Structure formats: C-alpha cells, structure tokens
C-alpha cells in the first residue's frame, strides 16, 4: 500500500469519526432546543482536537509500520492528487455557495458555521476517498 493511501485512510477515518460524532451531537442537541454558544464552541474545539490527536497517532503508526517506504511523489501520485483535489474543489465551492449565498437569508449564527464546516469536511472526504479509490482500483488517465 502506498504511503499516500495510508495517510488518506487515516484522514478518512479521522474525519468520519470526529465530525460524524460532532454533527450527530449537534443535531441531537438542536432537536432539544437552543444550544448555548460555549457548548457549541466546546463541541467544535473537541472535534478539532480529537481530529488532531487521531491524525498524529495515525501518522506515527503509518511511519512506524513502514519505515522504509518511499516518500517522494512520482507522476502517478501527482496525477491522483490532482484529480482528487479537482473533484474536492467543486464540492467545496458548491458548499460555500450554498453557505454564503443562500443560508444567510434563512439561517444565522452557528447554523451558517455548521454549514461551512460540513462543506469543508465533505470536500475533504471526497478528496481522500478519491485518493484511496485511485490506489485501490488503479488509476486510469
């Protein structure tokens, strides 16, 4: 397995676990009523901190597991990265247009923040998911 695929698996796992829990918690708390601002901030900080810890632990694990693996990019790696970044960009732009152009008319405050975070997380999931898929299924130019 390529080092880029390993790191993409680590990113995917961290994103899905941390922000899956974050958005589920937010949805449950919002269904019960208004959430205090400090609670919102604490939940977001906790998700970000958990993601950093998972990424650090995963990166250390990957490097310890395969210490002799090459870390330079070849043409195939660059092409995979380019294709994944290109697709993720469109997901991010669609999300940001929704958040910036439509949400301000019927939402406010933390709802807009959650929309922006969701757009960023969705774009990152698309990016790393496509990287994993390209390495798993074979990249076609």
ABEGO torsion letter per residue (X at the ends): XBAAAAAAAAAAAAAAAAAAAAAAAAAAAAAAEBBBAAAAAAAAAAAAAAAAAAAAAAAAAAAAABAABBABBBAAAAAAAAAAAAAAAAAAAAAAAAAAAAAAAABBEAAAAAAAAAAAAAAAAAAAAAAAAAAAAEBBX
